[in-house]
Amino acid sequence: MEILDEAIEAYALQHTSEESPLLQEIHETTDRELEYSNMLTNRMVGRLLQFLIQLGGYRRILELGMFTGYSALTMAEVLPDEGKVITLDMNEKYAKIARSFMERSPHGDKVSIVMGEAENTLPDLEGPFDLAFIDADKQNYPLYYDLIKPRLKPGGMMVVDNAFWSGAVLTPEEDEKGRAVDELNKKIRQDDEVENVLLTVRDGLNLVRKK
């Protein structure tokens, strides 16, 4: 399902501030070397993450699903020197590409990579976190929410990517991942400890603020 008209999305990108040259290079490298380059966070989402971090004065960030490092470095670029992005992934091929860019970035030392399945590594991470960006395996989205929320500070933000899963949330009985994403969207809406807005940005962004 086409969530947003392609011409409108292209217009939005054309009228959104440019990313840094290194972030552009991550996009180009991912498109050239990897089959699933559509997994990469795009500039609109990246800019939104940067705005949230800057507006909230956030310093400690948790990311689930690093891929080739675009979103981690995007967030690190606007953190103060003492800020930290802790990013979780389990694919060493992707992590190798991400590390190569972090080594070249003046903000790369703000990023710490934790390898392994998130359901195993998350419980060992101590909070509180100011912001969490979830863009990992969709079937575990409800579990990740339950693990992350206690580690999020009051007033902290959780950003859930792919909250529409290409429209599969409309017929969740037909798709396992769509069913998990739909379950999380419903869980968030029914949680009195948070407030949220589900945005029609790209494939859906669920912005969740812990009260």
BELTAUR-V627411 format. One record per pair of residues at least 12 apart in sequence whose ideal C-beta (glycine too) atoms are under 10 Angstrom apart, sorted by the first residue. I is the first residue (numbers start at 0). GAP is how many residues later the second one is. Records with the same first field share a line. If there is no record, write none. Layout:
I = GAP / GAP
This chain:
0 = 163 / 164 / 165 / 166 / 167 / 168 / 169 / 170 / 202
1 = 164 / 165
2 = 161 / 162 / 163 / 164 / 197 / 198 / 199 / 200 / 201
3 = 160 / 196 / 197 / 198 / 199 / 200
8 = 33 / 35 / 192 / 193
11 = 31 / 32 / 189 / 190
12 = 29 / 30 / 31
15 = 26 / 27 / 28 / 30 / 31 / 32
16 = 26 / 30 / 33
17 = 25 / 29
18 = 23 / 24 / 27 / 28 / 31 / 51 / 54 / 55 / 58
19 = 26 / 53 / 54 / 57 / 85 / 87
21 = 47 / 48 / 51 / 55 / 79 / 80 / 82 / 83 / 84 / 85 / 86
22 = 18 / 20 / 23 / 46 / 47 / 48 / 50 / 51 / 54 / 78 / 82
23 = 19 / 46
24 = 45 / 76 / 79
25 = 14 / 15 / 41 / 42 / 43 / 44 / 45 / 46 / 47 / 48 / 71 / 72 / 74 / 75 / 79
26 = 13 / 14 / 15 / 16 / 19 / 41 / 43
28 = 39 / 40 / 41 / 68 / 71 / 72
29 = 37 / 38 / 39 / 40 / 64 / 67 / 68
32 = 35 / 60 / 64
33 = 33 / 34 / 59 / 60 / 63
35 = 31 / 58
36 = 30 / 31
37 = 165
38 = 26 / 28 / 29 / 31 / 55 / 96 / 122 / 123
39 = 27 / 28 / 29 / 30 / 31 / 95
40 = 22 / 24 / 26 / 27 / 29 / 30 / 31 / 33 / 34 / 92 / 94 / 120 / 161
41 = 28 / 29 / 159 / 160 / 161
42 = 27 / 31
43 = 157 / 158 / 161
44 = 25 / 26 / 29 / 88 / 90 / 114 / 116 / 154 / 156 / 157 / 158 / 160
45 = 24 / 25 / 27 / 28 / 29 / 31
46 = 27 / 31
47 = 26 / 111 / 151 / 153 / 154 / 157 / 159
48 = 12 / 14 / 22 / 25 / 26 / 29 / 82 / 84 / 108 / 110 / 112 / 156
49 = 24 / 25 / 26 / 27 / 28 / 29
50 = 27
51 = 23 / 26 / 78 / 79 / 81 / 105 / 107 / 155
52 = 21 / 22 / 23 / 24 / 25 / 26 / 30 / 32 / 77 / 78 / 80 / 104
53 = 24 / 25
54 = 102
55 = 74 / 75 / 99 / 100 / 101 / 153
56 = 23 / 73
57 = 17 / 20 / 21 / 22 / 25 / 71 / 72 / 73 / 95 / 97 / 98 / 99
58 = 20 / 21 / 23 / 24 / 25 / 51 / 70 / 71 / 72
59 = 19 / 22 / 23 / 24 / 25 / 26 / 67 / 68 / 69 / 70 / 71 / 72 / 91 / 93 / 96
60 = 14 / 15 / 18 / 22 / 23 / 24 / 25 / 26 / 49 / 50 / 68 / 69 / 70 / 71 / 72 / 96
61 = 22 / 23 / 24 / 25 / 26 / 52 / 60 / 63 / 65 / 66 / 67 / 68 / 69 / 70 / 71 / 72 / 86 / 89 / 90 / 94 / 96
62 = 12 / 22 / 23 / 24 / 25 / 26 / 48 / 50 / 51 / 66 / 68 / 69 / 70 / 71 / 72 / 73 / 96
63 = 22 / 23 / 24 / 25 / 50 / 54 / 55 / 57 / 58 / 68 / 69 / 70 / 71 / 72 / 73 / 76 / 77 / 80 / 83 / 84 / 96 / 97
64 = 22 / 23 / 24 / 25 / 26 / 29 / 53 / 68 / 69 / 70 / 71 / 72 / 73 / 79 / 96 / 97
65 = 19 / 21 / 22 / 23 / 24 / 25 / 28 / 29 / 31 / 32 / 33 / 36 / 45 / 47 / 48 / 49 / 67 / 69 / 70
66 = 20 / 22 / 24 / 27 / 28 / 30 / 31 / 68 / 69
67 = 21 / 23 / 25 / 26 / 27 / 28 / 29 / 30 / 31 / 32 / 33
68 = 16 / 18 / 20 / 25 / 26 / 28 / 29 / 30 / 31 / 32 / 33 / 36 / 39 / 42 / 44
69 = 28 / 31
70 = 14 / 16 / 62 / 64 / 88 / 90
71 = 13 / 14 / 15 / 17 / 26 / 29 / 30 / 33 / 35 / 36 / 38 / 39 / 40 / 41 / 61
72 = 12 / 14 / 25 / 28 / 29 / 31 / 32 / 34 / 35 / 37 / 38
73 = 33 / 59
74 = 12 / 32 / 35 / 36 / 56 / 58
75 = 26 / 29 / 30 / 31 / 32 / 33 / 34 / 35
76 = 28 / 29 / 30 / 33
77 = 29
78 = 28 / 31 / 32 / 51
79 = 30
80 = 26 / 28 / 29
81 = 28
82 = 24 / 27 / 28 / 47
83 = 25 / 26 / 27 / 28 / 45
84 = 17 / 22 / 23 / 25 / 26 / 27 / 28 / 46 / 48
85 = 25 / 26 / 27 / 28 / 35 / 39 / 43 / 46
86 = 15 / 24 / 25 / 26 / 27 / 28 / 46
87 = 24 / 25 / 26 / 27 / 28 / 29 / 30 / 31 / 32 / 33 / 34 / 37 / 48 / 56
88 = 24 / 25 / 26 / 27 / 28 / 29 / 32 / 47
89 = 24 / 25 / 26 / 27 / 28 / 30 / 31 / 46 / 47
90 = 24
91 = 23
94 = 18 / 20
97 = 13 / 15
98 = 12 / 14
116 = 19 / 20 / 23
117 = 16 / 18 / 19 / 22 / 25 / 26 / 29 / 30
118 = 17 / 18 / 21 / 24 / 25 / 28
121 = 21 / 22 / 24 / 25 / 26 / 29
122 = 24 / 28
124 = 22 / 23 / 26
125 = 25
126 = 21 / 22 / 23 / 24 / 25 / 26 / 29
127 = 22 / 23 / 24 / 25 / 26 / 27 / 28 / 82
128 = 19 / 22 / 23 / 24 / 27 / 28 / 29
129 = 22 / 23 / 25 / 26 / 27
130 = 21 / 22 / 25 / 26 / 27 / 28
131 = 12 / 13 / 15 / 16 / 17 / 19 / 20 / 24 / 25 / 26 / 27 / 28 / 76 / 78
132 = 24 / 25 / 26 / 27 / 28 / 72
133 = 14 / 24 / 25 / 26 / 27 / 28 / 29 / 50 / 72 / 74
134 = 24 / 25 / 26 / 27
135 = 25 / 26
136 = 40 / 43
137 = 23 / 24 / 25 / 27 / 30 / 37 / 38 / 39 / 40 / 41 / 42 / 43 / 46
138 = 37 / 38 / 39 / 40 / 41 / 42 / 44
139 = 37 / 40 / 44
140 = 19 / 20 / 21 / 22 / 24 / 36 / 39 / 40 / 41 / 42 / 43 / 44 / 46 / 65
141 = 37 / 38 / 39 / 40 / 41 / 42 / 43 / 44 / 45 / 46
142 = 37 / 41
143 = 14 / 16 / 40
144 = 13 / 15 / 38 / 39 / 42 / 43 / 46 / 49 / 61 / 63
145 = 38 / 41
147 = 12 / 60 / 62
148 = 38 / 39 / 42 / 44 / 45 / 59 / 61
149 = 60
151 = 42 / 56 / 57 / 58
152 = 57
153 = 39 / 55 / 56 / 57
154 = 54 / 55 / 56
155 = 38 / 52 / 53 / 54
156 = 37 / 39 / 50 / 51 / 52 / 53
157 = 30 / 36 / 38 / 48 / 49 / 50 / 51 / 52
158 = 40 / 46 / 47 / 48 / 49
159 = 21 / 24 / 25 / 28 / 36 / 38 / 44 / 45 / 46 / 47 / 48
160 = 20 / 40 / 41 / 42 / 43 / 44 / 45
161 = 15 / 16 / 19 / 40 / 41 / 42 / 43 / 44
162 = 18 / 19 / 21 / 22 / 25 / 33 / 35 / 36 / 37 / 38 / 39 / 40 / 41 / 42 / 43 / 44
163 = 14 / 17 / 18 / 21 / 34 / 36 / 37 / 38 / 39 / 40 / 41 / 42
164 = 12 / 13 / 14 / 15 / 16 / 17 / 20 / 38 / 39
165 = 12 / 15 / 37 / 38
166 = 36 / 37
167 = 12 / 13 / 14
168 = 12 / 13 / 14 / 15 / 16 / 17 / 29 / 35
169 = 12
171 = 13 / 14
180 = 22 / 23 / 25
183 = 22 / 24
184 = 13 / 19 / 21
187 = 18 / 19 / 20
188 = 17 / 19
190 = 17 / 19 / 20
191 = 19
192 = 15 / 17 / 18
193 = 14 / 15 / 16 / 17
194 = 12 / 13 / 14 / 15 / 16
195 = 12 / 13
196 = 12
